[in-house]
């Protein structure tokens, strides 16, 4: 059987989302969707970004009606996960 991820390890799609945020500096869900090749649904990306926030990798601020996310750690420290 395959190796199970621990809570701190990132899956493929989570890593893609983090890469998009590192590239953009800060981003809304729509901004991230535009950066992903073969993106999942808006709600899937939103959920993954909330999970990344619960893991302490992202934080958000409100900008009008949308949330804008920013990484809380360096790309180097995230890439070690």
C-alpha positions as a Markdown table, in Angstrom:
| # | Residue | x | y | z |
|---|---|---|---|---|
| 1 | Unk | 0.0 | 0.0 | 0.0 |
| 2 | Unk | 1.0 | 3.6 | -0.5 |
| 3 | Unk | 2.6 | 5.8 | 2.1 |
| 4 | Unk | 0.0 | 7.8 | 4.2 |
| 5 | Unk | 0.6 | 11.5 | 4.6 |
| 6 | Unk | 0.9 | 13.0 | 8.0 |
| 7 | Unk | -1.1 | 16.1 | 8.9 |
| 8 | Unk | 1.9 | 18.3 | 8.0 |
| 9 | Unk | 2.7 | 16.8 | 4.6 |
| 10 | Unk | 1.2 | 18.5 | 1.5 |
| 11 | Unk | -0.6 | 16.7 | -1.2 |
| 12 | Unk | 0.0 | 17.4 | -4.9 |
| 13 | Unk | -2.9 | 19.9 | -5.2 |
| 14 | Unk | -2.0 | 21.7 | -1.9 |
| 15 | Unk | 1.5 | 22.1 | -3.2 |
| 16 | Unk | 0.2 | 23.6 | -6.5 |
| 17 | Unk | -1.9 | 26.0 | -4.5 |
| 18 | Unk | 1.0 | 27.0 | -2.4 |
| 19 | Unk | 3.2 | 27.5 | -5.5 |
| 20 | Unk | 0.6 | 29.8 | -7.0 |
| 21 | Unk | 0.4 | 31.9 | -3.9 |
| 22 | Unk | 4.2 | 32.1 | -3.7 |
| 23 | Unk | 4.3 | 33.2 | -7.3 |
| 24 | Unk | 1.5 | 35.8 | -6.8 |
| 25 | Unk | 2.5 | 37.0 | -3.3 |
| 26 | Unk | -1.1 | 37.0 | -2.2 |
| 27 | Unk | -4.2 | 35.7 | -4.0 |
| 28 | Unk | -7.9 | 35.1 | -3.9 |
| 29 | Unk | -9.4 | 31.7 | -4.7 |
| 30 | Unk | -10.1 | 33.0 | -8.2 |
| 31 | Unk | -6.5 | 34.1 | -8.7 |
| 32 | Unk | -5.3 | 30.7 | -7.7 |
| 33 | Unk | -7.8 | 29.0 | -10.0 |
| 34 | Unk | -6.4 | 31.0 | -12.9 |
| 35 | Unk | -2.8 | 29.8 | -12.1 |
| 36 | Unk | -3.7 | 26.0 | -11.9 |
| 37 | Unk | -3.5 | 23.7 | -14.9 |
| 38 | Unk | -6.6 | 21.6 | -15.1 |
| 39 | Unk | -8.1 | 23.2 | -11.9 |
| 40 | Unk | -10.7 | 21.6 | -9.8 |
| 41 | Unk | -13.9 | 23.5 | -8.9 |
| 42 | Unk | -13.9 | 26.8 | -7.1 |
| 43 | Unk | -15.3 | 25.3 | -3.9 |
| 44 | Unk | -12.6 | 22.6 | -3.9 |
| 45 | Unk | -9.9 | 25.2 | -4.1 |
| 46 | Unk | -11.6 | 27.3 | -1.5 |
| 47 | Unk | -11.8 | 24.3 | 0.8 |
| 48 | Unk | -8.1 | 23.4 | 0.3 |
| 49 | Unk | -7.0 | 26.9 | 1.0 |
| 50 | Unk | -9.0 | 26.9 | 4.3 |
| 51 | Unk | -7.3 | 23.6 | 5.2 |
| 52 | Unk | -3.9 | 25.1 | 4.4 |
| 53 | Unk | -4.9 | 28.0 | 6.7 |
| 54 | Unk | -5.8 | 25.5 | 9.4 |
| 55 | Unk | -2.4 | 23.9 | 9.0 |
| 56 | Unk | -0.8 | 27.4 | 9.6 |
| 57 | Unk | 0.5 | 27.8 | 6.1 |
| 58 | Unk | -1.8 | 30.6 | 4.9 |
| 59 | Unk | -3.7 | 33.5 | 6.5 |
| 60 | Unk | -6.3 | 35.6 | 5.0 |
| 61 | Unk | -7.6 | 39.2 | 5.0 |
| 62 | Unk | -10.9 | 40.4 | 3.8 |
| 63 | Unk | -10.9 | 42.6 | 0.7 |
| 64 | Unk | -14.5 | 43.6 | 0.0 |
| 65 | Unk | -16.5 | 40.4 | -0.5 |
| 66 | Unk | -13.5 | 38.1 | -1.0 |
| 67 | Unk | -10.7 | 36.7 | 1.1 |
| 68 | Unk | -7.1 | 37.3 | 0.0 |
| 69 | Unk | -4.6 | 34.7 | 1.2 |
| 70 | Unk | -0.9 | 35.0 | 1.9 |
| 71 | Unk | 1.7 | 32.5 | 2.9 |
| 72 | Unk | 2.8 | 32.5 | 6.6 |
| 73 | Unk | 6.1 | 30.7 | 5.9 |
| 74 | Unk | 8.8 | 30.9 | 3.4 |
| 75 | Unk | 8.7 | 28.8 | 0.2 |
| 76 | Unk | 11.8 | 26.9 | 1.4 |
| 77 | Unk | 10.2 | 25.9 | 4.7 |
| 78 | Unk | 7.0 | 24.8 | 3.0 |
| 79 | Unk | 9.0 | 22.8 | 0.3 |
| 80 | Unk | 10.4 | 20.6 | 3.1 |
| 81 | Unk | 7.0 | 19.2 | 3.9 |
